[in-house]
Amino acid sequence: MTSAEAHAQLATHSSASEGAEAEALSGTDATVEALTTEVQLLRNTVAALQLEQAKLIADCAELRKENDQLCRQSCFGASFLQDDDVSVSDFRTKFLTGLPNFAAFLWLAEFCISCLPTSSKHSARSILLLTLMKLNLNLKHQDLAWRFEISISTASYLINKAVPEIANKLKFMIRWPSKSDIFRIMLLKFKDSIQHVA
């Protein structure tokens, strides 16, 4: 092989190798470009997830704050009876207190407010509700204490103080029948025995 032939062969080999390198470089450029695009998409996804995470953290903090406020409030009280829907308020009032509707409860609360015992934790309406629930549903003091978030002794004290005061305040509403009315509606068997005694 002559030097011209070797040189030609070397030039051919060199140009083939440059072509392969150029082809490899263009393949690498495409790969790099694809990877760059993918990295940018991943960055955008991470940024969106970080925004969503921040929003969720803020929502969680708001819900915790609301939960704390609800936990600090009494789970029961006169406000429990009140609802935007009047029929719901009336149903709750009738079930818990025996009064016909929420308006009657409000009237009774205003009428008896001066005679009800006081409490640092509960309003006069809540104390009236506690007392009426005891009288109407005959709930145990422990149940009432749990519902109103007070001690059993406080529930007992409030009820024992409120019942005689309310009874005294409302005694004008009790109409006792006269002797003649009682005798008129009495069963015959009892009438006979009373006539022999009298």
Secondary structure, DSSP 8 states (H G I E B T S, - for coil): --HHHHHHHHHHHHHHHHHHHHHHHHHHHHHHHHHHHHHHHHHHHHHHHHHHHHHHHHHHHHHHHHHHHHHHS-SSSHHHH--SSHHHHHHHHHHHH--SSHHHHHHHHHHHTTTS---SSS-HHHHHHHHHHHHHH---HHHHHHHHT--HHHHHHHHHHHHHHHHHHHGGG-----HHHHHHHS-HHHHHHHHHH-
